[in-house]
């Protein structure tokens, strides 16, 4: 980011107004309007902000917590600066958290859907939080290509109905900002807005959160952005993965209408965490060479939410049966 500050000793930097709005004390500060958020984040994406301003801006938002108008403004500013053309994508699946206690079972849900003809675009970032296994490295282990361009995405969707696009390809600046997690010691709004980008205008979107309070803000922001079909859950480890050990509240959008639906807890006791995430075991489950009771239940349930969100089945009573059938025939 630009660090030349001398020219602003006698005049105010144009970004200063947005820092002031957020930081003017307990009684003077307020949230940004949609238009202010759009303009502020447009400046950030164009590298028109000083480092010190950026740090202050992100941390003031972190303390306050982002409003729906702020998130929508940030996401729309990002989408308007992308050069991607819309592609025929059934489901936009964000993956930014990484896994630590359990295998990334959500990934097998996505790949199973792809094997059965649904076009899935997954995007994410890796390495911004230590001691986690990220989707990108797991996909490479399974032999999948990590896309480095829009052309790669088109090819992978055509060949496999699945493509993974790193955030650094979508937006190098957002990738740089999300990596500040280890510098600041805190997450920032980038972790939220990246999940909502939907870079190729997929017909449906999935986002997971770790803190329940963000569930509604993701849902409302997707609605504000005009997304017609979407689902937000508190996913295991922060990824879009149904945790069978707990109730799962889905805050969704179905054909442009907001809804909530709660799935019940499925296991009597909390399942043990993995002592280590041995990807050879994970691959063996995927290939049908080994079984994993918790994992396969998580795969089927996660897939069911995805199928409902895409409109493949119109009730949660029926959708899990379809998901189970897809899982059982994944290697056919």
N, C-alpha and C positions, 0 to 999 in steps of 0.2 A: 504494500500500500504506500501511497505518497506520504513522505515525511517532511516535506518542505513547508516549514511553518513561518518563516521570516516575513513573507509577504502579508501575513495576516496579523502583524503587530499593530497596524493602524486601521484595519477594516475587518469586519466580521466575516468569517468563513460561511459560505451559503448553507453548509450542513449544520452549523451551530444551532439554528432554530429548532431542529428536531431533537437534539440532545437536551436543549432547554425545556422543551415541552414535557419530556419524560422526567427531568431531574430537578424541577423548580420547587423542591420542598414538598412537605406533606399536604399543604393546602393549595399550592400553586401548580403542581404537576397534574397531568392527565394523560390518558391514552391518545395515541395518534388517530386521526380520522383515516378512513380508507384512502383518500386522496393523498394525505400527508405520508402515510405508510408507503404508498406506491412511489411517490417522488423520492422519499428518503432511500428506499431500497434500490431504486433505479440508479441513484448516485453511487451507492456502494458497488453495484454490479459494474458500473462504468469506471471504477477506480478513481472516483472524484472525492474521496474521503481520507482524512489523515488517520494514521494508526491510532492515535490517542482518542480521536472521536469515535472510531469504530469500537474500540474496547469499552468506552463509556456507554455507548448506545446499546451494545449487546447485553452488557451486565445490568443496565437500568431496566431493560426489558425482562431480563431473567428474574430480577427481584420483584418486579411488578406482576409478571406473567402476561403473556401476549393476549390481546383481545382478538375477537373474531375479525373485526375490521382490519386490525394490524396484520394478522396472518394472511387474510385474503389479499390485502394490498401488496404484501411481500411476494406472495406466490404469483399474483398476476403480473407484477413487474418482472419476475423471473421468466414466466412463460412468454411474455411479449418480447424478451430479448433472445429467446432461443430461435435457432434457424431451422429446426426440424420440421419436416412435412408430416402431416397426419398419416398414420399407417393403419391398416386393418388389424387392430388389437382388441381382443375380447376383454382382457383383464390387465390392469396396471397394478403390480404388486411391489410395494416398497419394502426394502430390507436394510435397515440401518443400525440395528442394535447389536447383532452378533449373539452367540449363545455361549453359556458358561456352565450351566448345571445339567442341561439336557441336549441331546443331539438336535440339529436343525430339521426337525420332522416336517415343518412347513414346506421345506424345499422338495421333499418327496411328494407332498400334496400337489405342488405346482407342476412338477415333472410328470406326475400321473395324468393330470388334466391335459398337459401338452401331448402326451402319448395318445390321448383319446380325441385329439383334434382341436382343442381350445388353444387359441393363440395368447400366450402369456408373455408380457414384458416385465421383467424384474429389474429394479435399479437400486443401488445402494452404495455405501462407502465402507471401507474396512480400515481397521487399525487405529481408529480415533479413541477407543477405550481399551485399556490393556487387559490381558488375560481372558480374551474372548476369541471364539472361533467364528470367522466371518464367512458369509455366503460365497464370496468370490473364491476363497481358497478351497471350499468344499466342492464347488462346481468344477474347478480345475482338477481336483482329485478324481472326480467322476468322469473326466474326459471332455467336459464342455468347454467351448471357446468363450472367452470373455470379450465382448464387443468393444471395439475401439473407435467406431464410427457409425454413422447412420446406415451406411452401406452394409456393414457387418450385421446390424440389427435386422435389416431386410433379408439378408441371406440366412441368418439363423432362424428367423421366423418361418421362412419358406421351407427350410430343411427339417427343422425340429419342432416347430410351433412354440419355441421357447427362446428367449434371448435375455442375457444379463448385461446391463449397461452401467458401468461405474459412474458415480457422481462426477468424478474428475473429467469425464468425457462430456457429460451434460453441461457442466459449468465448472471450469477450473477455479473460479473465485469461490463458489460455494464449497468446493472440496477443500480449499485452503481454510475457509472459515470454520468448517466442521471439525477440522483437525486442531483447532484452538481449544478443544475440550481438555487436552492434556496440559495446555498452557494456563488456562483460566481455572481449571479444577472444577468447572461447572459446564453443564450443557447450555446451549444457547438456542434462540429461536430457529437456527438453521436446522437443528435436528427435527423440528416440527415441520417447517415449510418444505424441506426436501422430500418428505413423505407425500406431499400433496401436489407435486409438480405435474404429474401425469404428462410427460413430455410428448407423447404421440397421440394424445386425445383418445385413449382407450374408452370402450363403452362402459366399463365399470372399474372401480378402484378399491383397493384394500389398504388400510393403514392400521398399524398397531401402536399402542402407547404402553408405557410402563406405569405411569402415575394416573389413577382413575380420573382425576380432575380434568385431564386433557382429552378425555373421550368425547365429551360434548363439544369442546372447541373444535376438534377435528371434524366432527360431523357437521357443525354449523358452518365451518369455513368451506367445506366441500359443497354444501348447499349454496352458500354465498357465491361460490365460483361457478355455479351452474351445473355441477356434476349431477347426473340423473340417477346413477346407481353406485352406491358406495357402502362400505361397512368399516366400522372402527371397533376394535376390541382391546381390552387389556390382555395382550398376548404374553405367552410364556417368555420371560427374559426380555420382553419388549419387542419381539418379532410377532408377525401375524401368524400365531399358532395357538390353537385352542388348547387350554390346559384342562385335561379331564379331571384333575384333582379339585377343581373349583367351579362354581357357577360362572358362566360367561355372559355378560350383558353385551349385546350387539346394538350399537347406535348406528343406524343405517339410513340410507336413502333408497327408495324403491320406486322406479319410474317417476322420479322427481318429488316424491312424498317422503317426509321424515317418518321414521318408525323406530321403536325399540323392541327387542325380543331377548328374553333370557333363556339360555340353555342350562340344564341342571348339572350339578356335580355328578360324575359318573363312577368314581372310585370310592370305596369305603374309607380308605386311609391315604395319606399323602405318599406318593410313589417315591422311592429312593432316588437321589440324584446319582449321576454317573461318577464313578471314581476318576475316570478319564474319558475324554471324547476320542475314542479310537475309531478313526474313519473307516478302517477295514470292516468293523462291525456294522457301521452305518451302511456301507456299500452292500454288505451281505444281506441285510434286510431288504434293501432296494431290489436286489436280484432274486429275492425269494429263497435264498440259501440259509437264512436264519430268521427266527421270529423274535418279536419284541412287543410284549403285550401293551405297555404304556405307549410306545412309539407308534404302533400301528393304529391304536385308538386315536391318538393325536392327529395322525395323518388323515384318517377318515373324517373326523369331526371338522378339521380345518378345511378339508376339501368340500365338505357339505356347505359350510358358510360361503365359500367361494362360488359354488354352483348356484346357490340361492341368489347371491349378489348379481351374478351374470344373467339370472332369469332362466336358467336351464330347467329348474323345477320351481314350482310356485308355493310350496309349503315345506317347512322344516321337518314335518312328519315324514314326508316322502324323500326329502333330499339326502338324508343320511343313508337310506337304502341304496340310492343311486351311487353315492360316494363309495360305499362298501363294494358294490359290484365293479366299479371302475378300478378300485385298488386290487381286487382279486384277479382282474384280467389285465393288469398293467404290462405283463410280459408276453401277452398273446401276440 
